[in-house]
Amino acid sequence: MAKDFSLCWDIDSLNKAYRQGYMAGVMGMEQNRCPFVGEIVQAAWEAGWEDGYQNCELQKPPRQIAS
């Protein structure tokens, strides 16, 4: 029987996945480019991506409406 690697994680691997996801979001990478395998670690990466992407969007200057 195959071993379920989705259970092989620790707090360090979750922090690493989150940080890498955050940087990917800030850099504008697509969310479907997660390099991790395993549901829990992928969720950490996706949470980081969402936070990074949202932070990047908040830092953009507001668009001016043409008069």
N, C-alpha and C positions, 0 to 999 in steps of 0.2 A: 504494500500500500504506500502511496506517495505521502511524503511528509508535508503538512500544511505550513508553508513558510510565512503565511500571513500572521502567524502568532509569534514570529521571531523578531521582536522589536524591544527596544528599551527607550528610556527617556532621551538618551543622547541621539539615537537614530531618529526619533520624532523631532527633536530640535533641529537636527541637520536637515531633515526633509522640509520642515517649515521654513527655515532660512533660505534654502535653495528655491523653494516655491515663491517666497517673498521677492527674491531677486529676479526670478523669471517674470513675475507680475510687473515689477517696476520697469523691467527692460521691454515689456510689451510682447513677450512670448505668448503663444497660444496656450490656453489652459490644457488642451489635450496632449501636450508634450511632456507629461509627467514621466520621469525616468525610473520611478520606483515601482516595485512589484509588492503587492500585499495591501489589502484593503485599509488597514490602519495607517500605514506609512503613507499611502497615497492620499488619504484624507488629511493628514498633516501637511503634505505638500500643497494640496488644493486650498487648504485654509490659508497657508502662507501666500499662495498666489493671489487669492481674493483680496487679502489685506494689502499686499504690495500694489496690485492693480488699482484698488480704490484709493490708496494713498497717492499714487501717481496721478490719478484723475483729479484729486483734490488740489494738487500742486499746480495744475495747469491754469494759466490765466483765463479769466472768463472771456467768452466770445462776445464781441460787440455786434449788436444788431444793426444792419445797414439802414440808414435813414432814407 
